Amino acid sequence: MAARYVAIIMDGNARWAAEHGLPLLEGHREGAQALKRTVRNAVELDVLELTAYAFSTENWTRPRAEVEGLMAMFAELIESETPELDEEGVRMRFVGRRDGISDDLLRRMDWAEETTRRNDRMTLFVAFNYGGRAEIVDAAELYSGGGEEAFARCLYAPEMHDPDLLIRTSGERRLSNYLLWQCAYSELVFSEMLWPDFDKAELAAALDEYAARERRYGARAG
């Protein structure tokens, strides 16, 4: 049983920076490099969808300098990485609320989605200004009845498959308001590795752990 749809909570950038005696934003930059590696590794390991938790609705409460630094870094990364992802056949989709995001960053996000929209080797969903409760509330405002499938069509990315596997790094063991609807039956793997150190071997180990499990979706074992 292979995991084709994978979600990641990229945790540990701040601790990594502290352990290396570096400014906080350097930890976030190393975390961005880890995501770049992970996207390539996921493609090689036949993952079809990768969803990464980049910035939550709660992250706006962080110190202003950190938030501004993150926004500048996101804009820079979208500009530099989109052409490479396009060449590798990766489609980009941003999921989350668009309010509160600068016009410049929104333009770059729209450009990245448009540039890569025909790609089908893998889809990279970037959860940006995202909260699981916010997504459910926003979907509820659009929902007019019809059951779970109809409700799911009101979510930010209706085409996203429910993740087979959710990986969280840095040893923390909680969902942190991430993909609450979609992860109802996802398998969870918690890695002790800080996100900037996350590598292909750790990703492969998580996929192997998933493959060894039996998914029951609420049913009893036979």
ABEGO torsion letter per residue (X at the ends): XBBABBBBBBBGAAAAAAAAGBBAAAAAAAAAAAAAAAAAAAAAAGBABBBBBABBAAAAABBAAAAAAAAAAAAAAAAAAAAAAAAAGBBBBBBEBABGBBAAAAAAAAAAAAAAAABAABBBBBBBGBBAAAAAAAAAAABAEGEAAAAAAABABAABBBBABBBBBGGBBBAGGBGAAAAAABBBBBBABBAAABBAAAAAAAAAAAAABBBAGGBBBX
